[in-house]
C-alpha cells in the first residue's frame, strides 16, 4: 500500500500533555521548506513522522490541495473571493500545527506567521505539483512576505525501490518527467524505502542511485531513510537561499565534477559546471544571466543555477542563485587571503550546452 494515499494522523490536544519548548526568536523570519516527490515516494510518510514525532519543535505543516487543474499561479492570487481559505487547523500534542489549504497559500502563510511566536518552521507539501518553481519564486522574493518568512530549502522524496526504473523508463520513453524535475529543483533528496532493497545489494544499489541523482543534480544533498525517519536538523534551517550559506555552497562546488568533454551537450536533465579565473564585470554577468534565463538565447532550459563569483574591484565573494527566470547575485563574506579567487557556477536543466555556457561567460571576464 502506498503511504502517500493516507492523510497525516492528527492527535487531539487533550490526549497527551507535553512540556512546552522555549520560544523561537520573535524577530527572525520563519523558514519555509517545500516538500515535493512523486506519488508513493513517501511525502505523507514524512509529514506523518514530523507531525507525530517528539522533536521539541513547533512546526506548521500545510497540506496543499490546489491540484494540477487549478494551477499554482491561480491559487496564489485567488484572494478575497469568499471561498474557504483553510479547510481545517489541527493543533497537535507535540506543538505542531497542521492545516489543509485549498485556495490562497499567501493568506494561509500570513495567518501562520501571526502565530509566529509559536512556530520554529513551516513545511509546505506540494501535493499534485510537479514543478515547484512558481512557489519558489514567490516565497523567495515576494516583498510582502520577506520580513515574516523566508524560503529555506526544497526537499524531494524519492522511492529507492522504483527510482532506477523511473529513470530508465524516462530515458526510453519520456515517462516520469516529474521525478526528474523534482530532483533537479531539490536542495535535499530523501532517498526513502532503502529497507525494500535486498541486503546483499543495498550498498551497491544505494551508491548507484546516489550517482544517478547527482547526475541530474550534483548540488543535492542525499539522505537515505526508512519510512522517512530523518534527523530534522538535516532538513530544516538549511539556509539554501541565503547569502549567509556561502561556506556550504563552496563545499558543494568542490564536490561537483566537470562532465567529460564527450558529454558536452545533453538533451536530458543534467548538471554542468564551469570554473573560470579572472574577475568578472557584475553588469555583464547580469546581462548574461538575462540572456540565458529570460531571452533563452542559447536554447537551454535552465532550472537552477548556483555559484560563486570573483567580482572586479570587490573583496567579497558574490553568490549567484537562479530558479527558472528568477535570479539574484548578492555579496557574501570576504575572500580569505590565501584563497584562490575563481568563478564557479553549476547549472541544472535540460538541453544544456557546455561550450555555449563557457563561450558566453567568457564575455563577462575582465582580463587584464
N, C-alpha and C positions, 0 to 999 in steps of 0.2 A: 504494500500500500504506500502511496506517495504521501509524505508528511505534509507537503505544501497544500494539499486539499483540505487540511483541517485548520480552523481558526485558532489563534492563541488561546490558551486556557486562562480565564480570569479567576483570581482568588478573592472572594469577598473580604473586605477590610476587617470584619469582626471575627474572622476565624483565627487570625494569628496576630500576636502583639509583638512588635519588634522595637528595639531601641532606634530612635530617630538619628540618622547620621548628621554630622555637622553641616552647616550651611555653606554652599559654594560662595565664591567671591561675587557679591551682588553687582559689582561694576563690570565684570567680564562678560563678553558675549557668550551665548550658549552655542556650543558646537553642534552641527548637524551632520550626521553620517547617512549617506544614501545607500540603501541595500538593494542590489539587483541580483538576478540569477534566473536561469532557465527553469521552467516548470518542473518541479520534482527534485531540484538540486538540494533544497533544504532551507530556503529563505524563512519559511514559517517555523521550521525547527529552531533556527537561530533566534527568531523573535520569541518563541516559547521559552527558550533557555534564558534569555535576558529578562523576560517578564517574571519568571518564577525563581531564578537563582538568587541566593542570598549574597549579593555582591557589594552591598553597602552603598550603592549609587542610586541617585534619583534620576531615572531615565524616562523620558516620554517616547512612546512608540506610536507613530502614525501609520495606520494601515490605509494605503491609498487604493481606493476603488474607482479611480477615474475610468480605467479601461481604455483599450485601443480606440474604440469608436468615438469616445469623447475627445481625446487628444489633450496633451499637456497644455498647449497654449490656451485653448478654450477654458480648461479647468482653472488656469491661473487668473484669468480676467473675468470669471463669472462672479462678479461682485454685486451684492445688493439686489438680487433678483427674487428675493423672497423664498428661496429654496433652503432646505435644511443644510447648515454648514457641516456640522459634526453629528454623525448618527448616534454615537454613544461615547461617553467618557467613563472609564473604569479606573478607579484608583486601587492599586494592589498593595498587598501586605508588606512588600519589600521596598515600598517607596516609589515604585514606578507608576506611570500613568499610561493608559492605552486608549486610543481613540480611533474611530473609523471616519475618514474624510471622504465625502462624496462630491464636494464642489470646490470651494476656494481654498487651496493649500496656503496661500498667503495669509488669509484671515485666520486659518487654523493656527499657523505659526505665531501670529500676533497674539492670539488668545493664550497660547502656551507661554510665551515669554512674559506675559503679565503675571504668570506664576513663577517667574524666573528664580526667585529666592528658594524655590523648592526643587529646581532642576540642575542636574550636572550635565545632561546631554539630551539630544533629540535624535531619534532614529526614524528614518523615512523608508518604509518598504514600498518599492515601486512596482506593485503588482500589475502585470499586464503591459508594462512599458519596456520595450527592448532598448531604446536609446535614451540614456539619462542626460544627454547634453542640454536639452532645454531647461531641465531642473537645475543643472549645474550653473548655467549662465545666470539664472535668476537668484539662486542662493549665494553665488559667489560675488556678484557685483551690484545687486539691487540696492540703491541708496537708502530706501525706506527700511530695509532690513539690516543694514550694515552695522548699526550700533547695538542691535539687540541679539543677532545671531551671526554665526559665521559657518561657512561650508568647511567641514573638517576633512572628509575623505569619501571616496566611493568604495564600497565593499561589494565584491561579486562572489556569490556562492556557486560552485560548480560541483558536478557529480563525478567523483573519481571513477566509478564503475563504468559510466557511459560517456565520459568526455572524449576518450580516444575515438570511439565510434562516431560521435558527433563531428569531430574534427575531420575524420577521413571521409564521412559522407558529404560534408560541406565541400571538400576538395573535389569530390567526384561529381556532385550534382547541384551544389549551391544551397543545399538544405541546412538548417540550423544556423542561419546568419546571426540570430540573436546572441548565441553563445560567443561568437567572435566579437561582436560589437561590445557586449558587456565586459568581456575580458580586456578589450582594447581601452575602455574607459576606466578600468579599475585602478585604484591605488593599492588595494589589498585584494587578493584572491584567496578565498577559503576553499581549499580542496577537501571537500566533505565526503563522507562514506568510505574512507580508506579501509574500514573494517570489512567491507564487502570484497576487497581484493584478497585473493588467496595468500596465505602467509609466505609460501615459498617464492611468490612472485612480487610480494609487496615492495621490497626495497627497490628492485629494478624498475617496476612499473611506476612507482611514485616518482622516481627520478626522471623517467621518460616523460611523464605528464608535466612535471615542472619545466622540462626543456621545451615542450610544446607550448605551454603557457607563456614562457619567456620568449619564444619565437614570435608570438603575437604581440606581447607587451613586455619588453625587457625591464621596465621600471617597476613592475608589480611585485609586491611582497607576497609570497605564497605561504600560507599557513595550513598545515594538514590537520584535519579534525575527524572525529567520530561523533555523529549526531550534533555537529556544530558546537561542541563544548570547547569554547575557546577562552583564553585569558582575555578579559575585556580591555586590559591595559594595552594589548597588542592591536586592537582595532579602534579604540577611542582616543581622542586627543592626539591625533597623528599630525595635525598642522600641515596637511598636504597642500593647502592653497595659501599658505602664509609665507611671506618673505623671511620669516624667522626660522624657517626649516632648511636653511642653506646647507647645514652640515649633512643632513640626511640625503639631500639631493645630490651632493657631491659624492657621497658613498655610492649612490645608485648609478651615477655617471661612470664611476670607476668600474662598477660591476658589469655595465652594459658593454657589449662587444661589437666592433665593426663587422658587418657582414662581409664575406669574401667577395672579391671582385666579380666572380661568376654569378652572383645574386644581386647585381646592381639594379635590376628592375623586377619588382614583384607585383603581380596583379592581384594577389590576395591581401589579407590583413596582416601586416608585419611591422617590424621595428627597423628603423635605420638611424644611424648616428653619425654626426660629423664633428671632428675635432680640428680646430684651426688656431694657430698662433696669431700674434699681432692684435693690437686694439681694433675695436670697431667703432664706427660712427653711429651713434644711437638713432639719429634721424633716419639714416639709411636703413638701419635694422627695422625700424617701424614701417618704413615704406616696403621693405622686402616682405615682412610678415603680412601686410595688407595685400600684396600681390599674391602671396601663397594662399591665404585664408579667405580673403574677400573676393578677389578677382579670379581665383582658380587659374592663374595664368599658366601654370605648368601642368594642369590637368591631373593633379594629385588630390585625393580625398583625405585630408589630414584630420584625424580625430583628436589627437593630443600632441602637444609639444611641450617639452620641459628642457631647461638648460641653464647654464651659467655663462655670462658674458664678461669679457675684459673690455670695458668701455674706455675710449680715449679720454684722457685728462680726468680720470676718476680713480681714486684709490680704493673704491668699494667694488666688491663682486655685485653684479646685477643678475638677478634671476629672471628668467623668461618662462612663462607658462601660458598655454593656449588650450582651449577646449572648443573644437569646431571654429566658429568665426570670432569668438571672444578671446582676447589675449591681454596680458599685461606684462610690463617689464618694470621691475622695482629694484632699487638699491638695497643691498644687504650689508653684511659685515665687511670690514676692511680686509684686503688681501694680506696674508702673512708675508713677512719679509723674504722667507726662503721658498715661498710657494710659486710654482710655475703659473704664470698668468696665461690662461688659454681659454678659448671659447669651446664649450662642449654642449651640443644640442642633440636631443633624441626626439625622433618623430615616430608616431604610431598612426597607421592609417592604411588606406588601400591605394594601389597603383603608385606606390612610392618609387621615385627615381633618384638614386643617389647622385648621379652625375649632375642632374638639373639642380639639386639642392646645393651641392658643392660649388658648382659654377656660379649660381646666382648669389650665394652667400659671400663669395669672394669679392663681390662688388661693394660689400659693407665694410671691408677691411681698410684701415688707414696705414698702409705700408710705407714706412719712411726709410 
